[in-house]
Amino acid sequence: MANGVSQHQVVVNAIQDFISSGELAPGDRLPVEADLAARLGVSRSSLREGVRALVAMGVLETRQGSGTTVTSLDPHLLLQPLVFWASIQGGPSALNVHVVRRALEVESAGHAASVIGADGLDRLAGLLAEAEPHIASHDHEPALRLDHAFHQAIAAESGNPILVALVDALGQPTVRSRLWQSVNRGGRIEAAHREHEAILDTLRRHDPVGARAAMYTHLTQVLSLVSDPEN
């Protein structure tokens, strides 16, 4: 261990630098193991350990007969550990996840209002229309699936793939708790749908301030239910 950094961390840091500098790009194969280990000044076992860590992070992938290559580096792929982390939070930590989710989605809605076009508006309206019969029949699971899709579609309209991935990473783990709320709190599923309609109305008006306010109101309702699950 040199300067407090383990050999496998030297590998992780070096490959990160190769990617950020453009020396390695998505789809590129790593150099031959012996050559790369010599270049980095690490043992081949430490190199393999560092590669395994990067595979677990979604940065590299190893296939039989193809060697080790850089993945697509898609934000959804790289943020999978965040999905796992968010899904195991409870109590105050779960509330903190919701607070961060709210901050991201408020900004997502505001930006979407500035740039959304007719196709995007039609897509959002279609998701709400598809949800209506499930809400009317209290078929909660598909209604919540479409709820999540609605939020994801708004994020997609922002045109920022990192924001889309973050909204998805923090939104996915909340589906289970929101399903419980939907089933056990009379009228919540209908109220959420009305809040979605209010958000869509602000997007139709291309009103960023109104969109942020409508999304904040909606997710504050969700947050209040999560913070007081018994009432």
N, C-alpha and C positions, 0 to 999 in steps of 0.2 A: 504494500500500500504506500503510494507516494503522495506526499502533501495531504494526507488524510483521505485520499480518493482511492477506492478499491480498483483493481484492474478491470473488473467487468463494468464499473461505472465509467472508466476511461473509454471503453468501447462504446457505451451508450452515448456519451458526450461527443465522441468523434463522429459517429454516424449521424448524430443530430446536426453537427457542423457541416458534414458533407451534404446533407439534404438542404440546409438553409442557404448554403453557398451556391447550390446548383450543381455541385459535382456529382450528386446522385439525384435522380428524378424518379417519379412514380414509374414502376415497371422495370427499372434498371436492376441488374444483378450485382450483388456484392462481388468484390474482387476475390480471387482464390484465397482460401482460408490461410494458407501458410504465408502468402504475400501480405495479406491484410494484418495478420498478427505481427509480422516483422515490422511493418510500417508503423503500427501503433505501439510497438514495444511491449506487447503483452503475450502471455502464453496462449496456446491454442485452446486450452480448456477455459481460460478466462474469456477469450473471444466468443466461444460457444455460449457461455453463460450470459454475456452481454446481448448476444443475438437472441437467445431465448427470452430475455426480458423485453426486447423490442418487438418480438413476435407477440408476446402477451399484450403489449400496448397497442397492437394493430399497425405498427410502423413497418414491420417486415413480415414476410410470409415465406415459409419453406415448403417446397413441393418436391416429391420424389422425382428425381431425374431432371429437375429444373433449377436446382440450387436455391439460393436465398435471394429474394428480390424485394424491392421497396413496394409497398402496397399503393393503392390509389391515393392514400392520405386523405380520404374523404372525412370531413369533420364528424359525420355520424359514426363512422368506424372508430375514430380516435377518441370520441367522447363516450364510448361504451362503459369504461370504468366509472364515469360520472353517473350514468344511469344506475349502475349497481349501487354506488355509494348513496345516491338519493333514495333508492328503494329501501334501504335499511335504516333510514333515519326515523326516529320517533320522538314524541314529546316536543321540547323546545327546538330541537334540531330540525324536526319536520316543519315547524312553523317558519324557521329560517329559510328552508328550501322554498316554501310558498312565497315568502317575501321577495326572494331573489327572482323567482318565476314571475311575480307580478311586475317587478321593475322591468324585466326584459320584455314582457308582453305589452306593457303600456307603451314602451318605445316602439315596439314592432307595429302596433296599431297606428300610432301617430305617423310613422314613416309610410306605412301602406296607404294611408289616406291621401298622401301627397302624390303617389305614383300609380295607384291601382287603375286598371283599365276596365273596359266593358267585360272582357272575358273573365277577369278575376272576380268582378262583382257577380257575374252569372254563376261562377263556380261556388262562391260562398252562399248565394241564394239557393242553389241546388242542394247543398249540404243541409241547410235549414229545412228545406221542403222535404228532403228525404228523412229527416229526423222526426217530423211532425207525427206520422202515424205510430211510430214507436213510443213517442211521448204520450200520445192519446191512449195507447193500450198499456202504458206503464211497462213497456219492454225495455228495461233499464240498460242492459248491456249494450245493445246496438245503439241506443241513444247516446250513451257515454262514448262509444267509439266514434260516432259522428261529431260529438262535442269536441273531442281531441282533434279530429280531422279539420274542424272549423278553425281552431286556434293555429294549427299547423299551416293551413292555407293562408291565413292572414300573415304569418311570418314569412311564408314563401313570397308573398306579394312585395315584401320589403326588398327583395332582390339580394339579400345578404345571406349566403349559405351558412356562415358561422352562427348567425342569429337563429336561423332555422334549426340547426343542429342543437343549439343550446336550449331553445324552447322545447324541442322534442325530448331532450335528455332530462329536463326538469319536469316536463309535463307527463311523460309516461308513468313515472312512479306514483303520481297522484291519482291515477285512474281508479285504483282499488279503493282508496279512501273516499273518493268522490262517488263511487258506486254505492258504498255503504250509506253515504249521506243521502243519495238519491232514493234508495230503497226505504230508508228509515225516517226520512223527514218529509212529511206530506207537503206537496206543492213545490218542493225545491227543483224538481226536474222541469216543471213548467216555468218557474221563475227564471231559471238559467236560460231557457229558450227565449224568453222575452228580453233578457239582457243581451243575448246574442243578436236579436233583431235590432236592438237599439245601437249596438256596435255597427252592424251592417248599414244602418241608416246614416251614421256619421261618415262611413266610408263612401257611400253613394254621393254625399254632399262634398266629398273631398275636404273634410274638415279635420285637420290633424289635432287641433286642441280638443274638439269634441270627441274624437276617437280615443285619445289618451284618457279623457275623463270617463268615457263609457267603459273602457276596458278596466280602468282602475276601480270603478264602482263594482263591476262584475267580479273581479278577482278579490276584492275586499270582502265581498259576501262569502266567497269560497273560504277565504282566510279566517273569517269570523266563525264559520262552522267547524273548521279544523281545530281552531283554538279552544272551542267549547263543544266537544264531541257528544256530550251527554244531553245537551238541550237543543 
